[in-house]
Every structure is written in C-alpha cells, then in structure tokens.
C-alpha cells in the first residue's frame, strides 16, 4: 500500500519511475504528494477524479478548478472543505 504512504519522499520523478505500479485510487487521496497543477497535468489520465475531488491537500483555486473543469466529480467536490469557498466561486460554477 505504498500509494497511501505519506512518509515516502514524494516527487514527480518517483511517481514517473513506478507509474504503472501505483494504485491510482489511493494515490489520488494521498495528501503528502507535492500537489501542483503541473503534477495533476502530468498524470491527468491516471488520477481517480472522484477521489482527487476529495483531497484537501490540493492547491485549490479557481484556476485549478477551471483547468480541470470537465474532470472533477462535482458532487464530491461540493463537499470539500478545503476549496476557497466564496460567492464568486459558487457563481462561477453554479451550472456544475
């Protein structure tokens, strides 16, 4: 269950090295990864987006949400307390 281990020295290089061996569902929930838009983009087709939508360690911003707008699980995302909740955020994505 290394994918859940928050004590590993996480980096893009480490994830790339074992890319085909990770449990991407668990990795998507791991709060210790060096989360960034670049990291998410690099493995965009591998993430479990429902679980990623739950992860409170992501660098949440309107820009991040917009960048992957069609990928998020909006039901799950709406319960994530780490989002930068504001009237502007709600209005921007009210149709989701």
The 8 nearest C-alpha neighbors of each residue, nearest first, counted from 0:
[[1, 2, 3, 4, 22, 25, 21, 26],
 [0, 2, 4, 3, 21, 7, 22, 5],
 [1, 3, 26, 0, 25, 4, 22, 21],
 [4, 2, 1, 25, 29, 0, 26, 5],
 [5, 3, 1, 6, 2, 7, 0, 29],
 [4, 6, 31, 7, 3, 29, 30, 32],
 [7, 5, 4, 8, 31, 9, 3, 1],
 [6, 8, 9, 5, 4, 1, 31, 32],
 [9, 7, 6, 10, 13, 5, 32, 31],
 [10, 8, 7, 32, 13, 33, 11, 31],
 [11, 9, 13, 12, 33, 14, 8, 32],
 [10, 12, 14, 13, 15, 38, 9, 33],
 [13, 11, 15, 10, 14, 16, 9, 17],
 [14, 12, 16, 10, 15, 11, 9, 17],
 [13, 15, 11, 12, 18, 16, 17, 10],
 [16, 14, 18, 12, 13, 17, 11, 19],
 [15, 17, 13, 14, 18, 12, 19, 11],
 [16, 18, 20, 15, 14, 19, 21, 13],
 [19, 17, 15, 14, 20, 16, 21, 13],
 [20, 18, 17, 21, 15, 16, 22, 14],
 [19, 21, 17, 18, 22, 23, 16, 2],
 [22, 20, 23, 2, 18, 19, 17, 26],
 [21, 23, 24, 25, 2, 26, 20, 0],
 [24, 22, 26, 25, 21, 46, 27, 47],
 [23, 25, 47, 27, 26, 22, 50, 46],
 [26, 24, 28, 27, 23, 3, 22, 2],
 [25, 27, 23, 2, 29, 28, 24, 3],
 [28, 26, 51, 24, 25, 29, 50, 23],
 [27, 29, 25, 26, 54, 50, 51, 30],
 [30, 28, 26, 31, 3, 27, 32, 25],
 [29, 31, 56, 32, 28, 54, 5, 55],
 [32, 30, 5, 29, 33, 9, 6, 56],
 [31, 33, 34, 9, 30, 29, 10, 5],
 [34, 32, 10, 31, 35, 9, 38, 11],
 [33, 35, 32, 57, 38, 58, 36, 56],
 [36, 34, 38, 37, 58, 39, 33, 57],
 [35, 37, 39, 38, 40, 63, 34, 58],
 [38, 36, 40, 35, 39, 41, 34, 42],
 [39, 37, 41, 35, 40, 36, 34, 42],
 [38, 40, 36, 37, 41, 43, 42, 35],
 [41, 39, 43, 37, 38, 42, 36, 44],
 [40, 42, 38, 39, 43, 37, 44, 11],
 [41, 43, 45, 40, 39, 44, 46, 38],
 [44, 42, 40, 39, 45, 41, 46, 38],
 [43, 45, 42, 46, 40, 41, 47, 39],
 [44, 46, 42, 43, 23, 47, 48, 24],
 [47, 45, 48, 23, 27, 44, 43, 42],
 [46, 48, 24, 50, 49, 27, 51, 23],
 [49, 47, 51, 50, 46, 71, 52, 72],
 [48, 50, 72, 52, 51, 47, 75, 71],
 [51, 49, 53, 52, 48, 47, 27, 28],
 [50, 52, 48, 27, 54, 53, 49, 28],
 [51, 53, 76, 49, 50, 54, 48, 75],
 [54, 52, 50, 51, 79, 76, 55, 75],
 [53, 55, 51, 28, 56, 52, 57, 50],
 [54, 56, 81, 57, 53, 79, 30, 80],
 [57, 55, 30, 54, 58, 34, 31, 81],
 [56, 58, 59, 34, 55, 54, 35, 30],
 [59, 57, 35, 56, 60, 34, 63, 36],
 [58, 60, 57, 82, 63, 83, 61, 81],
 [61, 59, 63, 62, 83, 64, 58, 82],
 [60, 62, 64, 63, 65, 88, 59, 83],
 [63, 61, 65, 60, 64, 66, 59, 67],
 [64, 62, 66, 60, 65, 61, 59, 36],
 [63, 65, 61, 62, 66, 68, 67, 60],
 [66, 64, 68, 62, 63, 67, 61, 69],
 [65, 67, 63, 64, 68, 62, 36, 69],
 [68, 66, 70, 65, 69, 64, 71, 63],
 [69, 67, 65, 70, 64, 66, 71, 63],
 [68, 70, 67, 71, 65, 66, 72, 64],
 [69, 71, 67, 68, 48, 72, 49, 73],
 [72, 70, 73, 48, 69, 68, 52, 67],
 [71, 73, 49, 75, 74, 76, 52, 48],
 [72, 74, 76, 75, 71, 77, 95, 52],
 [73, 75, 77, 76, 72, 78, 71, 49],
 [76, 74, 73, 77, 72, 78, 52, 53],
 [75, 77, 73, 52, 79, 78, 74, 72],
 [78, 76, 74, 75, 79, 73, 80, 82],
 [77, 79, 76, 75, 80, 74, 53, 73],
 [78, 80, 76, 81, 77, 53, 82, 55],
 [81, 79, 82, 78, 55, 84, 83, 77],
 [82, 80, 55, 79, 83, 59, 56, 84],
 [81, 83, 84, 59, 80, 79, 60, 55],
 [84, 82, 60, 85, 81, 59, 88, 61],
 [83, 85, 82, 88, 86, 89, 80, 81],
 [86, 84, 88, 87, 89, 83, 90, 82],
 [85, 87, 89, 88, 90, 84, 91, 83],
 [88, 86, 90, 85, 89, 91, 84, 92],
 [89, 87, 91, 85, 86, 90, 84, 92],
 [88, 90, 86, 92, 87, 91, 93, 85],
 [89, 91, 93, 87, 88, 92, 86, 94],
 [92, 90, 88, 89, 93, 87, 94, 86],
 [91, 93, 95, 89, 94, 90, 88, 87],
 [94, 92, 90, 95, 89, 91, 88, 87],
 [95, 93, 92, 91, 90, 89, 73, 68],
 [94, 92, 93, 73, 74, 68, 91, 69]]
